[in-house]
Amino acid sequence: MRTFLLFLVYCLVVTPAGLVSRIVKDPMARRRPAGTETYWTAPTPAQAR
């Protein structure tokens, strides 16, 4: 019974939350900005200590 409840929670809570977060925002910045030819982004310089 516990396995079924965990499966149900996963299907009703975790999966929809993951799908909504992918639709709203690209968490890994995998989409290339429009008008660019490459995925490369310039590194930001490190702050001096």
Backbone torsions as a table, in degrees:
resi	resn	phi	psi	omega
1	MET	NA	-37.8	-179.0
2	ARG	-63.7	-39.7	179.6
3	THR	-62.8	-41.5	178.8
4	PHE	-64.0	-42.4	179.4
5	LEU	-65.0	-40.8	177.0
6	LEU	-64.2	-40.4	176.3
7	PHE	-62.1	-42.8	179.5
8	LEU	-63.7	-44.2	177.7
9	VAL	-62.2	-42.5	179.2
10	TYR	-61.2	-46.0	-178.2
11	CYS	-69.4	-33.3	-175.1
12	LEU	-93.9	-19.3	-176.2
13	VAL	-118.8	-56.8	-171.4
14	VAL	-69.1	-48.5	-177.5
15	THR	-62.6	-49.6	177.9
16	PRO	-62.5	-35.9	178.6
17	ALA	-64.2	-40.6	178.0
18	GLY	-66.0	-41.4	179.2
19	LEU	-65.7	-42.5	179.0
20	VAL	-64.7	-41.0	-179.9
21	SER	-66.2	-32.5	177.3
22	ARG	-71.7	-34.6	180.0
23	ILE	-71.9	-41.7	-175.2
24	VAL	-74.7	-43.3	-173.5
25	LYS	-143.4	145.5	176.9
26	ASP	-95.0	96.7	-171.1
27	PRO	-64.5	-25.9	-178.9
28	MET	-103.3	7.1	179.4
29	ALA	52.4	50.2	-178.1
30	ARG	-85.1	-19.7	-179.2
31	ARG	-81.4	134.7	179.6
32	ARG	-80.6	136.6	176.8
33	PRO	-61.9	146.0	-179.2
34	ALA	-62.7	138.8	177.3
35	GLY	87.1	3.9	178.7
36	THR	-104.6	154.3	-178.4
37	GLU	-100.6	-10.7	-174.9
38	THR	-142.0	163.9	176.7
39	TYR	-89.3	-10.9	-174.6
40	TRP	-64.2	135.7	173.9
41	THR	-122.2	142.5	-178.3
42	ALA	-68.4	136.4	178.4
43	PRO	-71.9	149.4	177.0
44	THR	-89.7	137.8	-179.5
45	PRO	-66.5	145.6	179.8
46	ALA	-77.1	148.6	177.7
47	GLN	-74.8	138.9	176.2
48	ALA	-74.9	142.9	179.8
49	ARG	-90.8	NA	NA
